[in-house]
């Protein structure tokens, strides 16, 4: 069954969901036993899909350390902590993201923040797939964003490119760039990763992101 077919089979009824501890699932992602991906759902929650992977493709110790620093907002310190050059550190993080199945750092952040949330819930789809979710939390200063900026923010957090946002919103790429700049300024972030960290983790990264 494809990812799209799985997504359409989801029941959003509250009675179908159960509380789950996400720590073990994240450990299994790091061991290469599960793949993660985003999945659309009703407002008020963040969602991610986790599917069994066969054969498993575990992360190396360095890749896992790089991934842990990424989700904790300490990317500037990766090269020092891992005792490797900055370029190697970036390659380690990129390989870890690819092995996890996520399309980008934003996808990793979304899933990690859901699994680490005390309110994480899960819904079993098949023997090899489940959806996890947690309630969304309003962004600090979100009330300062206008309706178009909120729309752009939602699309950025859904891992949409600027070209996609331009097409979906019916505005020019230059207008998208202006709206992104306004969002970054109002929320006091410098790029999409910092924006996602603020949205999903609830705080700014502890260090500036390379």
Backbone torsions as a table, in degrees:
resi	resn	phi	psi	omega
1	UNK	NA	133.9	-177.8
2	UNK	-74.8	166.5	178.2
3	UNK	-61.0	-40.8	178.9
4	UNK	-63.5	-40.6	178.6
5	UNK	-66.7	-37.7	176.8
6	UNK	-63.4	-42.6	-177.9
7	UNK	-61.4	-39.4	-178.3
8	UNK	-73.5	-13.7	-178.9
9	UNK	-90.8	-0.4	-175.5
10	UNK	-71.8	134.2	171.4
11	UNK	-96.9	125.1	-178.0
12	UNK	-93.5	5.6	178.8
13	UNK	-63.6	132.4	-175.4
14	UNK	-58.5	-32.3	-176.2
15	UNK	-67.8	-17.5	-177.8
16	UNK	-83.3	-14.2	-174.6
17	UNK	-97.2	150.3	177.4
18	UNK	-134.1	152.2	177.2
19	UNK	-65.8	147.2	-179.2
20	UNK	-148.8	145.7	173.1
21	UNK	-86.6	118.2	-174.0
22	UNK	-81.9	-10.7	-176.9
23	UNK	-58.6	-44.6	-178.5
24	UNK	-66.2	-39.9	178.7
25	UNK	-63.0	-41.4	178.0
26	UNK	-63.9	-38.9	177.3
27	UNK	-60.6	-40.1	179.6
28	UNK	-70.3	-32.6	173.4
29	UNK	-62.0	-46.2	-179.7
30	UNK	-65.5	-28.4	177.2
31	UNK	-82.2	0.0	177.7
32	UNK	79.0	14.7	-177.8
33	UNK	-86.8	-18.5	-179.7
34	UNK	-132.8	148.9	171.2
35	UNK	-105.1	145.1	-180.0
36	UNK	-116.2	151.1	177.2
37	UNK	-158.6	160.8	175.9
38	UNK	-79.1	159.0	176.2
39	UNK	-150.4	134.3	-179.3
40	UNK	-70.9	153.6	179.2
41	UNK	-160.6	177.3	-179.0
42	UNK	-66.9	155.3	180.0
43	UNK	-63.8	159.2	-179.8
44	UNK	98.3	-10.0	-179.8
45	UNK	-137.7	154.3	166.0
46	UNK	-102.9	139.7	-176.0
47	UNK	-127.4	152.4	171.3
48	UNK	-148.7	152.6	177.3
49	UNK	-109.9	140.1	178.3
50	UNK	-125.4	125.7	-177.3
51	UNK	-124.9	145.0	177.8
52	UNK	-63.6	140.3	-178.7
53	UNK	-115.8	132.7	177.6
54	UNK	-140.2	124.4	-4.7
55	UNK	-77.1	164.6	-179.9
56	UNK	-71.7	150.2	177.8
57	UNK	-129.7	83.0	-173.6
58	UNK	-66.9	150.7	173.1
59	UNK	-77.0	143.4	172.6
60	UNK	-70.0	167.0	179.6
61	UNK	-59.3	-41.7	179.8
62	UNK	-68.0	-39.5	177.7
63	UNK	-64.1	-40.8	179.5
64	UNK	-65.5	-42.3	177.9
65	UNK	-62.2	-40.4	178.6
66	UNK	-63.7	-40.7	179.5
67	UNK	-66.2	-41.5	179.4
68	UNK	-62.4	-40.2	178.5
69	UNK	-68.1	-34.8	178.4
70	UNK	-61.6	-48.9	-176.1
71	UNK	-72.2	-21.4	179.6
72	UNK	-94.0	3.0	174.7
73	UNK	74.3	30.5	-178.1
74	UNK	-117.4	36.0	-173.4
75	UNK	-64.3	-29.2	-180.0
76	UNK	-63.0	-28.3	-175.8
77	UNK	-93.2	2.1	-176.1
78	UNK	-58.7	-48.9	-175.0
79	UNK	-60.9	-40.5	179.5
80	UNK	-68.7	-49.7	-175.6
81	UNK	-64.9	-39.5	-176.6
82	UNK	-87.4	-7.8	179.6
83	UNK	58.2	43.8	176.2
84	UNK	-134.9	160.2	177.4
85	UNK	-61.9	158.2	-178.9
86	UNK	-57.3	-43.2	-179.9
87	UNK	-61.3	-40.7	177.2
88	UNK	-65.7	-39.0	178.2
89	UNK	-60.2	-44.4	178.7
90	UNK	-63.5	-39.6	178.5
91	UNK	-64.8	-39.1	178.0
92	UNK	-61.7	-45.5	179.6
93	UNK	-63.3	-41.8	-179.5
94	UNK	-63.4	-42.0	178.9
95	UNK	-66.0	-39.6	179.6
96	UNK	-63.6	-42.2	178.8
97	UNK	-62.6	-44.1	-179.4
98	UNK	-63.6	-43.7	-179.9
99	UNK	-65.0	-31.8	-179.0
100	UNK	-70.1	-19.1	-177.5
101	UNK	95.3	-12.8	179.7
102	UNK	-72.3	148.4	-178.7
103	UNK	-83.4	-14.1	-174.2
104	UNK	-165.0	169.4	173.6
105	UNK	-57.3	-32.6	179.5
106	UNK	-62.9	-40.9	178.7
107	UNK	-64.0	-39.4	176.7
108	UNK	-64.2	-45.8	-179.5
109	UNK	-59.4	-42.8	-179.0
110	UNK	-59.6	-51.2	-176.7
111	UNK	-65.5	-44.1	-179.6
112	UNK	-60.8	-43.2	-178.4
113	UNK	-65.6	-34.2	177.1
114	UNK	-67.7	-48.7	-176.3
115	UNK	-66.2	-30.9	-179.2
116	UNK	-86.7	-4.7	-179.0
117	UNK	-75.1	137.7	176.2
118	UNK	-61.5	-23.7	-178.9
119	UNK	-97.5	21.9	-178.2
120	UNK	-63.8	131.5	176.6
121	UNK	-123.7	155.5	-178.4
122	UNK	-133.3	150.4	175.6
123	UNK	-131.0	119.6	178.6
124	UNK	-75.7	128.4	177.3
125	UNK	-98.9	-58.7	177.0
126	UNK	-131.4	-177.1	179.2
127	UNK	-65.1	-20.6	-175.7
128	UNK	-117.7	14.3	-177.2
129	UNK	-150.8	143.6	173.2
130	UNK	-147.3	158.8	175.9
131	UNK	-110.4	136.5	175.9
132	UNK	-116.0	152.5	-179.8
133	UNK	-152.1	160.9	171.4
134	UNK	-150.8	155.9	-178.1
135	UNK	-67.3	142.0	176.6
136	UNK	-75.2	154.7	177.6
137	UNK	-122.7	131.4	-179.7
138	UNK	-57.4	142.8	177.4
139	UNK	-72.2	144.9	170.8
140	UNK	-59.5	137.3	179.1
141	UNK	68.0	9.7	-178.2
142	UNK	-59.9	-31.0	-178.6
143	UNK	-64.4	-15.0	179.3
144	UNK	-80.7	-12.2	-179.0
145	UNK	-84.6	139.4	176.0
146	UNK	-82.5	178.1	-172.7
147	UNK	-63.0	-39.5	179.8
148	UNK	-69.6	-38.7	177.6
149	UNK	-65.2	-36.7	176.2
150	UNK	-65.0	-37.7	177.6
151	UNK	-64.3	-44.0	178.4
152	UNK	-64.7	-41.5	178.0
153	UNK	-57.4	-45.9	179.7
154	UNK	-60.0	-40.9	-178.9
155	UNK	-70.6	-37.7	176.5
156	UNK	-61.3	-44.2	-178.7
157	UNK	-71.1	-15.4	173.6
158	UNK	-91.4	11.7	175.9
159	UNK	68.9	29.0	176.5
160	UNK	-82.4	141.6	177.4
161	UNK	-77.7	167.5	177.5
162	UNK	-61.7	-36.1	178.1
163	UNK	-64.5	-42.2	177.1
164	UNK	-61.6	-45.0	-178.3
165	UNK	-62.8	-40.9	178.0
166	UNK	-58.3	-44.7	-178.7
167	UNK	-69.7	-45.7	-176.0
168	UNK	-68.2	-34.1	-178.5
169	UNK	-91.6	-9.4	179.1
170	UNK	68.0	36.1	179.0
171	UNK	-128.3	167.9	-178.8
172	UNK	-75.5	156.7	175.1
173	UNK	-57.0	-33.9	179.1
174	UNK	-65.8	-37.4	178.1
175	UNK	-66.2	-38.9	177.4
176	UNK	-62.0	-43.1	179.4
177	UNK	-61.3	-41.1	178.6
178	UNK	-64.2	-41.8	-179.1
179	UNK	-67.3	-40.1	177.0
180	UNK	-62.7	-43.2	179.0
181	UNK	-60.7	-40.0	179.0
182	UNK	-66.3	-40.1	178.2
183	UNK	-63.4	-47.6	-179.8
184	UNK	-59.0	-43.0	-177.7
185	UNK	-65.9	-45.8	-176.8
186	UNK	-67.6	-34.4	-178.4
187	UNK	-96.1	0.2	175.7
188	UNK	59.6	48.6	173.7
189	UNK	-125.3	165.4	-175.9
190	UNK	-112.7	-11.7	-180.0
191	UNK	-161.0	179.7	-176.4
192	UNK	-65.1	-37.0	179.6
193	UNK	-62.7	-47.1	179.4
194	UNK	-63.2	-35.4	177.1
195	UNK	-63.4	-45.0	179.3
196	UNK	-66.0	-38.7	178.9
197	UNK	-62.0	-42.6	178.3
198	UNK	-64.5	-42.1	-177.1
199	UNK	-70.7	-41.7	-173.1
200	UNK	-91.5	-36.1	-176.8
201	UNK	-95.0	-25.2	177.3
202	UNK	92.5	10.5	177.8
203	UNK	-155.6	164.4	175.8
204	UNK	-72.3	150.6	174.1
205	UNK	-55.3	150.4	-177.0
206	UNK	-72.8	-19.9	178.3
207	UNK	-134.8	157.7	174.8
208	UNK	-63.1	141.3	-176.2
209	UNK	-90.3	132.8	177.4
210	UNK	-68.1	NA	NA
